Amino acid sequence: MKEPLRQQLEYGLNQMGLHYSVEDQQKLVHYIQLIARWNKTFNLTAIRDVEEMVSKHLLDSLVVQPFIEGSLILDVGSGAGLPGIPFAITSPDKKFVLIDSNGKKTRFLVQAKIDLKLDNVEVIHSRVEDFQPMEQGHRIYFDVITARAYASTDDILNTSAHLQNEETSILVMQGKLDEQINNDQYRLVESHSLDVYGLDAERHLLEIKKR
């Protein structure tokens, strides 16, 4: 493991007021090294430089961690596992379901789950609108649904509607802020401007719930 990567991560976390154990930080670094390795044959992310991934993937995901409440979280369009895997590493007490329709990406997610020993992660290869989780004959609703660079806000809300109830918090991560919701069944609880260390770009978070 390249110690400078962990030091870079720790410094960025400290600047953002986030603190995780050295073990968690090592797992986070291991995770982006896995992405970099798989990127050579699978197109998981446009970012090729592992040092850039510290701010653009890890810190950009973990800035949202303080908004994650509840015990069952769905990461829609998880791709290479962002933000789901950083969340799972740093919140071992919560369960994370990572869903993506791209088979290459879900194969990577399964391997990352194994390599990082993430027992609190379930990987689903499916379109979110086709995902019908059940437990003892009852539909499962998620406490939190996250989405990062996946689709428009309206698409995220509509395709995951059957996985939400009135208690579900839908967290939509954005670059340029767009608070518009073209669906009167939902309300914007709050929007947050996020400051990601090392990232010279706008970052926002929408907190949305059903009415």
mmCIF file of the C-alpha atoms, coordinates in Angstrom:
data_MODEL
# 
_entry.id   MODEL 
# 
loop_
_atom_site.group_PDB 
_atom_site.id 
_atom_site.type_symbol 
_atom_site.label_atom_id 
_atom_site.label_alt_id 
_atom_site.label_comp_id 
_atom_site.label_asym_id 
_atom_site.label_entity_id 
_atom_site.label_seq_id 
_atom_site.pdbx_PDB_ins_code 
_atom_site.Cartn_x 
_atom_site.Cartn_y 
_atom_site.Cartn_z 
_atom_site.occupancy 
_atom_site.B_iso_or_equiv 
_atom_site.pdbx_formal_charge 
_atom_site.auth_seq_id 
_atom_site.auth_comp_id 
_atom_site.auth_asym_id 
_atom_site.auth_atom_id 
_atom_site.pdbx_PDB_model_num 
ATOM 1   C CA . MET A 1 1   ? 0.000   0.000   0.000   1.00 0.00 ? 1   MET A CA 1 
ATOM 2   C CA . LYS A 1 2   ? 1.250   3.441   -0.892  1.00 0.00 ? 2   LYS A CA 1 
ATOM 3   C CA . GLU A 1 3   ? 1.309   5.330   2.396   1.00 0.00 ? 3   GLU A CA 1 
ATOM 4   C CA . PRO A 1 4   ? 1.244   8.771   0.688   1.00 0.00 ? 4   PRO A CA 1 
ATOM 5   C CA . LEU A 1 5   ? -2.250  7.953   -0.648  1.00 0.00 ? 5   LEU A CA 1 
ATOM 6   C CA . ARG A 1 6   ? -3.518  7.270   2.857   1.00 0.00 ? 6   ARG A CA 1 
ATOM 7   C CA . GLN A 1 7   ? -1.844  10.429  4.141   1.00 0.00 ? 7   GLN A CA 1 
ATOM 8   C CA . GLN A 1 8   ? -3.449  12.388  1.301   1.00 0.00 ? 8   GLN A CA 1 
ATOM 9   C CA . LEU A 1 9   ? -6.818  10.888  2.227   1.00 0.00 ? 9   LEU A CA 1 
ATOM 10  C CA . GLU A 1 10  ? -6.396  11.538  5.951   1.00 0.00 ? 10  GLU A CA 1 
ATOM 11  C CA . TYR A 1 11  ? -5.420  15.170  5.371   1.00 0.00 ? 11  TYR A CA 1 
ATOM 12  C CA . GLY A 1 12  ? -8.453  15.729  3.124   1.00 0.00 ? 12  GLY A CA 1 
ATOM 13  C CA . LEU A 1 13  ? -10.776 14.069  5.643   1.00 0.00 ? 13  LEU A CA 1 
ATOM 14  C CA . ASN A 1 14  ? -9.399  16.226  8.448   1.00 0.00 ? 14  ASN A CA 1 
ATOM 15  C CA . GLN A 1 15  ? -9.943  19.379  6.381   1.00 0.00 ? 15  GLN A CA 1 
ATOM 16  C CA . MET A 1 16  ? -13.580 18.322  5.932   1.00 0.00 ? 16  MET A CA 1 
ATOM 17  C CA . GLY A 1 17  ? -14.076 17.471  9.611   1.00 0.00 ? 17  GLY A CA 1 
ATOM 18  C CA . LEU A 1 18  ? -14.369 13.729  8.958   1.00 0.00 ? 18  LEU A CA 1 
ATOM 19  C CA . HIS A 1 19  ? -12.444 11.188  11.002  1.00 0.00 ? 19  HIS A CA 1 
ATOM 20  C CA . TYR A 1 20  ? -12.119 7.458   10.340  1.00 0.00 ? 20  TYR A CA 1 
ATOM 21  C CA . SER A 1 21  ? -9.798  4.788   11.695  1.00 0.00 ? 21  SER A CA 1 
ATOM 22  C CA . VAL A 1 22  ? -6.495  3.999   9.992   1.00 0.00 ? 22  VAL A CA 1 
ATOM 23  C CA . GLU A 1 23  ? -7.949  0.581   9.095   1.00 0.00 ? 23  GLU A CA 1 
ATOM 24  C CA . ASP A 1 24  ? -10.912 2.213   7.343   1.00 0.00 ? 24  ASP A CA 1 
ATOM 25  C CA . GLN A 1 25  ? -8.600  4.607   5.524   1.00 0.00 ? 25  GLN A CA 1 
ATOM 26  C CA . GLN A 1 26  ? -6.437  1.694   4.372   1.00 0.00 ? 26  GLN A CA 1 
ATOM 27  C CA . LYS A 1 27  ? -9.537  -0.065  3.031   1.00 0.00 ? 27  LYS A CA 1 
ATOM 28  C CA . LEU A 1 28  ? -10.591 3.105   1.206   1.00 0.00 ? 28  LEU A CA 1 
ATOM 29  C CA . VAL A 1 29  ? -7.170  3.344   -0.433  1.00 0.00 ? 29  VAL A CA 1 
ATOM 30  C CA . HIS A 1 30  ? -7.266  -0.379  -1.290  1.00 0.00 ? 30  HIS A CA 1 
ATOM 31  C CA . TYR A 1 31  ? -10.642 0.237   -2.919  1.00 0.00 ? 31  TYR A CA 1 
ATOM 32  C CA . ILE A 1 32  ? -9.425  2.975   -5.285  1.00 0.00 ? 32  ILE A CA 1 
ATOM 33  C CA . GLN A 1 33  ? -6.381  0.856   -6.103  1.00 0.00 ? 33  GLN A CA 1 
ATOM 34  C CA . LEU A 1 34  ? -8.814  -1.906  -7.124  1.00 0.00 ? 34  LEU A CA 1 
ATOM 35  C CA . ILE A 1 35  ? -10.660 0.569   -9.344  1.00 0.00 ? 35  ILE A CA 1 
ATOM 36  C CA . ALA A 1 36  ? -7.388  1.648   -10.957 1.00 0.00 ? 36  ALA A CA 1 
ATOM 37  C CA . ARG A 1 37  ? -6.410  -1.982  -11.605 1.00 0.00 ? 37  ARG A CA 1 
ATOM 38  C CA . TRP A 1 38  ? -9.771  -2.955  -13.110 1.00 0.00 ? 38  TRP A CA 1 
ATOM 39  C CA . ASN A 1 39  ? -9.860  0.259   -15.138 1.00 0.00 ? 39  ASN A CA 1 
ATOM 40  C CA . LYS A 1 40  ? -7.112  -1.169  -17.339 1.00 0.00 ? 40  LYS A CA 1 
ATOM 41  C CA . THR A 1 41  ? -9.577  -3.662  -18.835 1.00 0.00 ? 41  THR A CA 1 
ATOM 42  C CA . PHE A 1 42  ? -13.013 -2.403  -17.707 1.00 0.00 ? 42  PHE A CA 1 
ATOM 43  C CA . ASN A 1 43  ? -14.199 1.161   -18.166 1.00 0.00 ? 43  ASN A CA 1 
ATOM 44  C CA . LEU A 1 44  ? -15.301 1.767   -14.581 1.00 0.00 ? 44  LEU A CA 1 
ATOM 45  C CA . THR A 1 45  ? -14.458 5.473   -14.390 1.00 0.00 ? 45  THR A CA 1 
ATOM 46  C CA . ALA A 1 46  ? -13.016 8.170   -16.625 1.00 0.00 ? 46  ALA A CA 1 
ATOM 47  C CA . ILE A 1 47  ? -10.528 9.041   -13.882 1.00 0.00 ? 47  ILE A CA 1 
ATOM 48  C CA . ARG A 1 48  ? -7.348  7.016   -14.393 1.00 0.00 ? 48  ARG A CA 1 
ATOM 49  C CA . ASP A 1 49  ? -5.009  8.548   -11.832 1.00 0.00 ? 49  ASP A CA 1 
ATOM 50  C CA . VAL A 1 50  ? -5.378  6.946   -8.402  1.00 0.00 ? 50  VAL A CA 1 
ATOM 51  C CA . GLU A 1 51  ? -4.274  10.154  -6.636  1.00 0.00 ? 51  GLU A CA 1 
ATOM 52  C CA . GLU A 1 52  ? -7.105  12.052  -8.348  1.00 0.00 ? 52  GLU A CA 1 
ATOM 53  C CA . MET A 1 53  ? -9.512  9.377   -7.113  1.00 0.00 ? 53  MET A CA 1 
ATOM 54  C CA . VAL A 1 54  ? -8.816  10.392  -3.511  1.00 0.00 ? 54  VAL A CA 1 
ATOM 55  C CA . SER A 1 55  ? -10.656 13.694  -3.905  1.00 0.00 ? 55  SER A CA 1 
ATOM 56  C CA . LYS A 1 56  ? -12.890 12.955  -6.906  1.00 0.00 ? 56  LYS A CA 1 
ATOM 57  C CA . HIS A 1 57  ? -14.163 9.587   -5.656  1.00 0.00 ? 57  HIS A CA 1 
ATOM 58  C CA . LEU A 1 58  ? -13.471 9.068   -1.948  1.00 0.00 ? 58  LEU A CA 1 
ATOM 59  C CA . LEU A 1 59  ? -13.807 12.570  -0.504  1.00 0.00 ? 59  LEU A CA 1 
ATOM 60  C CA . ASP A 1 60  ? -16.592 13.413  -2.966  1.00 0.00 ? 60  ASP A CA 1 
ATOM 61  C CA . SER A 1 61  ? -18.558 10.422  -1.646  1.00 0.00 ? 61  SER A CA 1 
ATOM 62  C CA . LEU A 1 62  ? -17.748 10.697  2.047   1.00 0.00 ? 62  LEU A CA 1 
ATOM 63  C CA . VAL A 1 63  ? -18.800 14.360  2.232   1.00 0.00 ? 63  VAL A CA 1 
ATOM 64  C CA . VAL A 1 64  ? -22.369 12.969  2.136   1.00 0.00 ? 64  VAL A CA 1 
ATOM 65  C CA . GLN A 1 65  ? -21.806 10.429  4.948   1.00 0.00 ? 65  GLN A CA 1 
ATOM 66  C CA . PRO A 1 66  ? -23.176 12.707  7.724   1.00 0.00 ? 66  PRO A CA 1 
ATOM 67  C CA . PHE A 1 67  ? -26.559 12.700  5.941   1.00 0.00 ? 67  PHE A CA 1 
ATOM 68  C CA . ILE A 1 68  ? -26.880 8.890   5.952   1.00 0.00 ? 68  ILE A CA 1 
ATOM 69  C CA . GLU A 1 69  ? -29.387 7.829   8.618   1.00 0.00 ? 69  GLU A CA 1 
ATOM 70  C CA . GLY A 1 70  ? -31.182 4.542   9.144   1.00 0.00 ? 70  GLY A CA 1 
ATOM 71  C CA . SER A 1 71  ? -29.860 1.029   8.662   1.00 0.00 ? 71  SER A CA 1 
ATOM 72  C CA . LEU A 1 72  ? -30.819 -0.003  5.103   1.00 0.00 ? 72  LEU A CA 1 
ATOM 73  C CA . ILE A 1 73  ? -29.392 2.042   2.222   1.00 0.00 ? 73  ILE A CA 1 
ATOM 74  C CA . LEU A 1 74  ? -29.785 1.600   -1.536  1.00 0.00 ? 74  LEU A CA 1 
ATOM 75  C CA . ASP A 1 75  ? -27.156 3.042   -3.892  1.00 0.00 ? 75  ASP A CA 1 
ATOM 76  C CA . VAL A 1 76  ? -28.844 3.417   -7.290  1.00 0.00 ? 76  VAL A CA 1 
ATOM 77  C CA . GLY A 1 77  ? -26.677 3.272   -10.407 1.00 0.00 ? 77  GLY A CA 1 
ATOM 78  C CA . SER A 1 78  ? -23.731 2.438   -8.185  1.00 0.00 ? 78  SER A CA 1 
ATOM 79  C CA . GLY A 1 79  ? -21.276 2.007   -11.075 1.00 0.00 ? 79  GLY A CA 1 
ATOM 80  C CA . ALA A 1 80  ? -17.858 1.407   -9.539  1.00 0.00 ? 80  ALA A CA 1 
ATOM 81  C CA . GLY A 1 81  ? -19.442 1.555   -6.078  1.00 0.00 ? 81  GLY A CA 1 
ATOM 82  C CA . LEU A 1 82  ? -19.693 5.284   -5.526  1.00 0.00 ? 82  LEU A CA 1 
ATOM 83  C CA . PRO A 1 83  ? -20.790 6.348   -2.999  1.00 0.00 ? 83  PRO A CA 1 
ATOM 84  C CA . GLY A 1 84  ? -21.955 2.932   -1.726  1.00 0.00 ? 84  GLY A CA 1 
ATOM 85  C CA . ILE A 1 85  ? -18.620 1.245   -1.039  1.00 0.00 ? 85  ILE A CA 1 
ATOM 86  C CA . PRO A 1 86  ? -16.986 4.191   0.797   1.00 0.00 ? 86  PRO A CA 1 
ATOM 87  C CA . PHE A 1 87  ? -20.159 4.371   2.905   1.00 0.00 ? 87  PHE A CA 1 
ATOM 88  C CA . ALA A 1 88  ? -20.080 0.619   3.595   1.00 0.00 ? 88  ALA A CA 1 
ATOM 89  C CA . ILE A 1 89  ? -16.424 0.730   4.638   1.00 0.00 ? 89  ILE A CA 1 
ATOM 90  C CA . THR A 1 90  ? -17.000 3.552   7.107   1.00 0.00 ? 90  THR A CA 1 
ATOM 91  C CA . SER A 1 91  ? -20.455 2.420   8.375   1.00 0.00 ? 91  SER A CA 1 
ATOM 92  C CA . PRO A 1 92  ? -20.135 -1.310  9.093   1.00 0.00 ? 92  PRO A CA 1 
ATOM 93  C CA . ASP A 1 93  ? -23.304 -1.181  11.226  1.00 0.00 ? 93  ASP A CA 1 
ATOM 94  C CA . LYS A 1 94  ? -25.479 -0.358  8.195   1.00 0.00 ? 94  LYS A CA 1 
ATOM 95  C CA . LYS A 1 95  ? -26.485 -2.557  5.242   1.00 0.00 ? 95  LYS A CA 1 
ATOM 96  C CA . PHE A 1 96  ? -25.881 -1.277  1.713   1.00 0.00 ? 96  PHE A CA 1 
ATOM 97  C CA . VAL A 1 97  ? -27.497 -2.591  -1.451  1.00 0.00 ? 97  VAL A CA 1 
ATOM 98  C CA . LEU A 1 98  ? -25.593 -1.549  -4.589  1.00 0.00 ? 98  LEU A CA 1 
ATOM 99  C CA . ILE A 1 99  ? -27.559 -1.835  -7.817  1.00 0.00 ? 99  ILE A CA 1 
ATOM 100 C CA . ASP A 1 100 ? -26.419 -1.328  -11.397 1.00 0.00 ? 100 ASP A CA 1 
ATOM 101 C CA . SER A 1 101 ? -27.583 -2.623  -14.782 1.00 0.00 ? 101 SER A CA 1 
ATOM 102 C CA . ASN A 1 102 ? -24.032 -2.890  -16.173 1.00 0.00 ? 102 ASN A CA 1 
ATOM 103 C CA . GLY A 1 103 ? -22.712 -6.437  -15.759 1.00 0.00 ? 103 GLY A CA 1 
ATOM 104 C CA . LYS A 1 104 ? -19.037 -5.466  -15.905 1.00 0.00 ? 104 LYS A CA 1 
ATOM 105 C CA . LYS A 1 105 ? -19.539 -2.976  -13.106 1.00 0.00 ? 105 LYS A CA 1 
ATOM 106 C CA . THR A 1 106 ? -21.482 -5.370  -10.895 1.00 0.00 ? 106 THR A CA 1 
ATOM 107 C CA . ARG A 1 107 ? -18.759 -7.999  -11.404 1.00 0.00 ? 107 ARG A CA 1 
ATOM 108 C CA . PHE A 1 108 ? -16.269 -5.450  -10.112 1.00 0.00 ? 108 PHE A CA 1 
ATOM 109 C CA . LEU A 1 109 ? -18.540 -4.666  -7.155  1.00 0.00 ? 109 LEU A CA 1 
ATOM 110 C CA . VAL A 1 110 ? -18.760 -8.350  -6.223  1.00 0.00 ? 110 VAL A CA 1 
ATOM 111 C CA . GLN A 1 111 ? -14.955 -8.644  -6.350  1.00 0.00 ? 111 GLN A CA 1 
ATOM 112 C CA . ALA A 1 112 ? -14.531 -5.454  -4.307  1.00 0.00 ? 112 ALA A CA 1 
ATOM 113 C CA . LYS A 1 113 ? -16.968 -6.808  -1.691  1.00 0.00 ? 113 LYS A CA 1 
ATOM 114 C CA . ILE A 1 114 ? -14.852 -9.974  -1.431  1.00 0.00 ? 114 ILE A CA 1 
ATOM 115 C CA . ASP A 1 115 ? -11.446 -8.266  -1.421  1.00 0.00 ? 115 ASP A CA 1 
ATOM 116 C CA . LEU A 1 116 ? -12.503 -5.647  1.134   1.00 0.00 ? 116 LEU A CA 1 
ATOM 117 C CA . LYS A 1 117 ? -14.427 -8.192  3.269   1.00 0.00 ? 117 LYS A CA 1 
ATOM 118 C CA . LEU A 1 118 ? -17.598 -6.106  3.235   1.00 0.00 ? 118 LEU A CA 1 
ATOM 119 C CA . ASP A 1 119 ? -20.235 -8.353  4.778   1.00 0.00 ? 119 ASP A CA 1 
ATOM 120 C CA . ASN A 1 120 ? -22.666 -5.414  4.882   1.00 0.00 ? 120 ASN A CA 1 
ATOM 121 C CA . VAL A 1 121 ? -22.842 -5.098  1.072   1.00 0.00 ? 121 VAL A CA 1 
ATOM 122 C CA . GLU A 1 122 ? -25.234 -6.796  -1.349  1.00 0.00 ? 122 GLU A CA 1 
ATOM 123 C CA . VAL A 1 123 ? -24.695 -6.356  -5.096  1.00 0.00 ? 123 VAL A CA 1 
ATOM 124 C CA . ILE A 1 124 ? -27.673 -6.471  -7.468  1.00 0.00 ? 124 ILE A CA 1 
ATOM 125 C CA . HIS A 1 125 ? -27.312 -6.669  -11.271 1.00 0.00 ? 125 HIS A CA 1 
ATOM 126 C CA . SER A 1 126 ? -30.594 -5.163  -12.449 1.00 0.00 ? 126 SER A CA 1 
ATOM 127 C CA . ARG A 1 127 ? -32.336 -2.045  -13.583 1.00 0.00 ? 127 ARG A CA 1 
ATOM 128 C CA . VAL A 1 128 ? -33.698 -0.326  -10.500 1.00 0.00 ? 128 VAL A CA 1 
ATOM 129 C CA . GLU A 1 129 ? -37.264 -0.321  -11.863 1.00 0.00 ? 129 GLU A CA 1 
ATOM 130 C CA . ASP A 1 130 ? -37.122 -4.138  -12.105 1.00 0.00 ? 130 ASP A CA 1 
ATOM 131 C CA . PHE A 1 131 ? -35.745 -4.636  -8.581  1.00 0.00 ? 131 PHE A CA 1 
ATOM 132 C CA . GLN A 1 132 ? -38.450 -6.078  -6.303  1.00 0.00 ? 132 GLN A CA 1 
ATOM 133 C CA . PRO A 1 133 ? -36.910 -6.908  -2.904  1.00 0.00 ? 133 PRO A CA 1 
ATOM 134 C CA . MET A 1 134 ? -39.125 -8.935  -0.589  1.00 0.00 ? 134 MET A CA 1 
ATOM 135 C CA . GLU A 1 135 ? -38.760 -10.308 2.922   1.00 0.00 ? 135 GLU A CA 1 
ATOM 136 C CA . GLN A 1 136 ? -41.225 -12.833 4.324   1.00 0.00 ? 136 GLN A CA 1 
ATOM 137 C CA . GLY A 1 137 ? -43.754 -11.910 1.667   1.00 0.00 ? 137 GLY A CA 1 
ATOM 138 C CA . HIS A 1 138 ? -43.532 -8.157  2.295   1.00 0.00 ? 138 HIS A CA 1 
ATOM 139 C CA . ARG A 1 139 ? -42.003 -5.480  0.092   1.00 0.00 ? 139 ARG A CA 1 
ATOM 140 C CA . ILE A 1 140 ? -38.821 -3.919  1.420   1.00 0.00 ? 140 ILE A CA 1 
ATOM 141 C CA . TYR A 1 141 ? -38.541 -0.142  1.622   1.00 0.00 ? 141 TYR A CA 1 
ATOM 142 C CA . PHE A 1 142 ? -35.202 1.574   2.103   1.00 0.00 ? 142 PHE A CA 1 
ATOM 143 C CA . ASP A 1 143 ? -34.332 4.106   4.798   1.00 0.00 ? 143 ASP A CA 1 
ATOM 144 C CA . VAL A 1 144 ? -32.067 6.006   2.399   1.00 0.00 ? 144 VAL A CA 1 
ATOM 145 C CA . ILE A 1 145 ? -31.645 5.969   -1.382  1.00 0.00 ? 145 ILE A CA 1 
ATOM 146 C CA . THR A 1 146 ? -28.491 7.562   -2.783  1.00 0.00 ? 146 THR A CA 1 
ATOM 147 C CA . ALA A 1 147 ? -27.674 8.462   -6.375  1.00 0.00 ? 147 ALA A CA 1 
ATOM 148 C CA . ARG A 1 148 ? -24.489 10.028  -7.734  1.00 0.00 ? 148 ARG A CA 1 
ATOM 149 C CA . ALA A 1 149 ? -24.182 11.122  -11.368 1.00 0.00 ? 149 ALA A CA 1 
ATOM 150 C CA . TYR A 1 150 ? -26.745 8.518   -12.337 1.00 0.00 ? 150 TYR A CA 1 
ATOM 151 C CA . ALA A 1 151 ? -29.701 10.257  -13.996 1.00 0.00 ? 151 ALA A CA 1 
ATOM 152 C CA . SER A 1 152 ? -31.951 13.299  -13.688 1.00 0.00 ? 152 SER A CA 1 
ATOM 153 C CA . THR A 1 153 ? -33.620 13.865  -10.326 1.00 0.00 ? 153 THR A CA 1 
ATOM 154 C CA . ASP A 1 154 ? -37.040 13.038  -11.776 1.00 0.00 ? 154 ASP A CA 1 
ATOM 155 C CA . ASP A 1 155 ? -35.746 9.778   -13.267 1.00 0.00 ? 155 ASP A CA 1 
ATOM 156 C CA . ILE A 1 156 ? -34.181 8.783   -9.951  1.00 0.00 ? 156 ILE A CA 1 
ATOM 157 C CA . LEU A 1 157 ? -37.424 9.455   -8.077  1.00 0.00 ? 157 LEU A CA 1 
ATOM 158 C CA . ASN A 1 158 ? -39.639 7.722   -10.633 1.00 0.00 ? 158 ASN A CA 1 
ATOM 159 C CA . THR A 1 159 ? -37.577 4.578   -11.183 1.00 0.00 ? 159 THR A CA 1 
ATOM 160 C CA . SER A 1 160 ? -37.089 3.962   -7.456  1.00 0.00 ? 160 SER A CA 1 
ATOM 161 C CA . ALA A 1 161 ? -40.611 4.977   -6.343  1.00 0.00 ? 161 ALA A CA 1 
ATOM 162 C CA . HIS A 1 162 ? -41.619 1.384   -5.485  1.00 0.00 ? 162 HIS A CA 1 
ATOM 163 C CA . LEU A 1 163 ? -38.657 1.153   -3.067  1.00 0.00 ? 163 LEU A CA 1 
ATOM 164 C CA . GLN A 1 164 ? -39.609 4.253   -1.079  1.00 0.00 ? 164 GLN A CA 1 
ATOM 165 C CA . ASN A 1 165 ? -42.132 5.074   1.606   1.00 0.00 ? 165 ASN A CA 1 
ATOM 166 C CA . GLU A 1 166 ? -42.835 8.336   3.403   1.00 0.00 ? 166 GLU A CA 1 
ATOM 167 C CA . GLU A 1 167 ? -39.852 7.788   5.697   1.00 0.00 ? 167 GLU A CA 1 
ATOM 168 C CA . THR A 1 168 ? -37.322 7.204   2.909   1.00 0.00 ? 168 THR A CA 1 
ATOM 169 C CA . SER A 1 169 ? -34.729 9.939   2.492   1.00 0.00 ? 169 SER A CA 1 
ATOM 170 C CA . ILE A 1 170 ? -33.635 10.275  -1.148  1.00 0.00 ? 170 ILE A CA 1 
ATOM 171 C CA . LEU A 1 171 ? -30.184 11.864  -1.432  1.00 0.00 ? 171 LEU A CA 1 
ATOM 172 C CA . VAL A 1 172 ? -29.341 13.143  -4.908  1.00 0.00 ? 172 VAL A CA 1 
ATOM 173 C CA . MET A 1 173 ? -25.715 14.221  -5.390  1.00 0.00 ? 173 MET A CA 1 
ATOM 174 C CA . GLN A 1 174 ? -25.254 16.960  -7.984  1.00 0.00 ? 174 GLN A CA 1 
ATOM 175 C CA . GLY A 1 175 ? -22.573 19.123  -9.527  1.00 0.00 ? 175 GLY A CA 1 
ATOM 176 C CA . LYS A 1 176 ? -24.403 22.235  -10.690 1.00 0.00 ? 176 LYS A CA 1 
ATOM 177 C CA . LEU A 1 177 ? -27.399 22.845  -8.435  1.00 0.00 ? 177 LEU A CA 1 
ATOM 178 C CA . ASP A 1 178 ? -30.834 22.057  -9.868  1.00 0.00 ? 178 ASP A CA 1 
ATOM 179 C CA . GLU A 1 179 ? -33.576 22.029  -7.229  1.00 0.00 ? 179 GLU A CA 1 
ATOM 180 C CA . GLN A 1 180 ? -36.441 21.502  -9.659  1.00 0.00 ? 180 GLN A CA 1 
ATOM 181 C CA . ILE A 1 181 ? -38.686 18.477  -8.991  1.00 0.00 ? 181 ILE A CA 1 
ATOM 182 C CA . ASN A 1 182 ? -41.343 17.889  -11.638 1.00 0.00 ? 182 ASN A CA 1 
ATOM 183 C CA . ASN A 1 183 ? -43.410 15.565  -9.494  1.00 0.00 ? 183 ASN A CA 1 
ATOM 184 C CA . ASP A 1 184 ? -45.909 16.847  -6.931  1.00 0.00 ? 184 ASP A CA 1 
ATOM 185 C CA . GLN A 1 185 ? -45.664 13.602  -4.942  1.00 0.00 ? 185 GLN A CA 1 
ATOM 186 C CA . TYR A 1 186 ? -42.261 14.742  -3.635  1.00 0.00 ? 186 TYR A CA 1 
ATOM 187 C CA . ARG A 1 187 ? -40.934 17.654  -1.629  1.00 0.00 ? 187 ARG A CA 1 
ATOM 188 C CA . LEU A 1 188 ? -37.459 19.088  -1.332  1.00 0.00 ? 188 LEU A CA 1 
ATOM 189 C CA . VAL A 1 189 ? -36.557 18.870  2.353   1.00 0.00 ? 189 VAL A CA 1 
ATOM 190 C CA . GLU A 1 190 ? -33.302 20.777  1.993   1.00 0.00 ? 190 GLU A CA 1 
ATOM 191 C CA . SER A 1 191 ? -30.437 21.415  -0.409  1.00 0.00 ? 191 SER A CA 1 
ATOM 192 C CA . HIS A 1 192 ? -26.849 21.565  0.773   1.00 0.00 ? 192 HIS A CA 1 
ATOM 193 C CA . SER A 1 193 ? -23.757 23.116  -0.750  1.00 0.00 ? 193 SER A CA 1 
ATOM 194 C CA . LEU A 1 194 ? -20.862 20.719  -0.167  1.00 0.00 ? 194 LEU A CA 1 
ATOM 195 C CA . ASP A 1 195 ? -17.189 21.568  0.169   1.00 0.00 ? 195 ASP A CA 1 
ATOM 196 C CA . VAL A 1 196 ? -14.942 18.734  -1.037  1.00 0.00 ? 196 VAL A CA 1 
ATOM 197 C CA . TYR A 1 197 ? -11.252 19.179  -0.275  1.00 0.00 ? 197 TYR A CA 1 
ATOM 198 C CA . GLY A 1 198 ? -9.101  19.141  -3.416  1.00 0.00 ? 198 GLY A CA 1 
ATOM 199 C CA . LEU A 1 199 ? -12.069 19.494  -5.748  1.00 0.00 ? 199 LEU A CA 1 
ATOM 200 C CA . ASP A 1 200 ? -12.408 22.776  -7.590  1.00 0.00 ? 200 ASP A CA 1 
ATOM 201 C CA . ALA A 1 201 ? -15.991 22.236  -8.692  1.00 0.00 ? 201 ALA A CA 1 
ATOM 202 C CA . GLU A 1 202 ? -19.526 22.743  -7.439  1.00 0.00 ? 202 GLU A CA 1 
ATOM 203 C CA . ARG A 1 203 ? -21.017 19.971  -5.330  1.00 0.00 ? 203 ARG A CA 1 
ATOM 204 C CA . HIS A 1 204 ? -24.546 19.913  -3.965  1.00 0.00 ? 204 HIS A CA 1 
ATOM 205 C CA . LEU A 1 205 ? -26.855 17.482  -2.234  1.00 0.00 ? 205 LEU A CA 1 
ATOM 206 C CA . LEU A 1 206 ? -30.653 17.391  -2.443  1.00 0.00 ? 206 LEU A CA 1 
ATOM 207 C CA . GLU A 1 207 ? -32.604 15.793  0.402   1.00 0.00 ? 207 GLU A CA 1 
ATOM 208 C CA . ILE A 1 208 ? -35.989 14.699  -0.931  1.00 0.00 ? 208 ILE A CA 1 
ATOM 209 C CA . LYS A 1 209 ? -38.958 12.872  0.593   1.00 0.00 ? 209 LYS A CA 1 
ATOM 210 C CA . LYS A 1 210 ? -42.407 11.781  -0.496  1.00 0.00 ? 210 LYS A CA 1 
ATOM 211 C CA . ARG A 1 211 ? -45.200 14.094  0.575   1.00 0.00 ? 211 ARG A CA 1 
# 
